[in-house]
Amino acid sequence: MYYVYILKCRDNTLYTGYTNNIKDRIQTHNSGKGAKYTRGRLPVELKYFEEFEDKGEALKREHEIKKLSREDKVLLIQEGKS
């Protein structure tokens, strides 16, 4: 499985990424060894994720989410928790 996820950083910004192991990836981010963006904004908290069987689909969805405005990402997070 592949996952596209949204993290909330300590400074209240949102980070979107993809992985094939979501639990390990969040731990990597929080250990300071994840994306350069998140290293100075620790800790991060998983707020949203989607699952995909195909890596290409996950990467396409990651790109779509990254193009969304912050407001649209917040709505996506809220809808995912309904």
C-alpha positions in Angstrom: 0.0 0.0 0.0 1.0 3.6 -0.6 -0.2 6.5 1.4 -0.7 10.2 0.8 -0.8 12.2 4.0 -1.1 15.6 5.5 0.8 16.6 8.6 0.2 19.5 10.9 3.5 21.1 12.0 4.2 22.8 15.3 3.9 26.2 13.6 0.4 25.3 12.4 1.5 24.8 8.7 0.5 21.8 6.7 2.9 19.4 4.9 1.8 16.8 2.3 3.8 13.8 1.4 3.6 10.1 0.3 5.0 6.9 1.7 4.6 3.1 1.6 4.8 2.9 5.5 2.9 5.7 7.2 3.8 4.8 10.8 7.6 4.7 10.0 7.4 7.9 8.0 5.7 9.9 10.8 8.4 8.6 13.2 11.1 9.6 10.7 9.6 13.1 10.4 9.5 13.5 14.2 13.0 12.3 14.7 14.2 15.2 12.5 15.3 12.9 9.6 12.3 13.5 7.4 11.7 16.2 4.9 13.7 19.4 5.2 10.5 21.4 5.5 9.4 19.6 8.7 12.8 19.4 10.5 12.4 22.9 11.9 8.7 22.5 12.6 8.7 19.6 15.0 6.7 17.8 16.3 4.4 17.0 13.4 1.0 15.3 13.8 -0.8 13.2 11.2 -4.1 14.9 10.3 -5.2 13.0 7.2 -4.3 10.2 4.9 -5.5 8.3 1.8 -4.5 4.7 0.8 -3.6 3.6 -2.7 -2.5 0.2 -4.2 -0.6 1.9 -7.0 2.4 4.2 -6.4 1.6 6.2 -9.5 -1.9 6.9 -8.2 -0.5 8.0 -4.9 2.0 10.4 -6.5 -0.7 11.9 -8.7 -2.9 12.5 -5.6 0.0 13.9 -3.6 0.5 16.4 -6.5 -3.2 17.3 -6.6 -3.3 17.9 -2.8 -0.1 20.0 -2.9 -1.8 22.3 -5.4 -4.8 22.9 -3.1 -5.0 26.1 -1.0 -4.6 25.8 2.7 -8.3 26.3 3.2 -9.1 23.4 0.8 -6.6 21.2 2.7 -8.3 22.1 6.0 -11.7 21.2 4.4 -10.2 17.9 3.2 -9.0 17.1 6.7 -12.4 18.0 8.2 -14.3 15.9 5.6 -12.0 12.9 6.3 -12.9 13.0 10.0 -16.7 13.0 9.4 
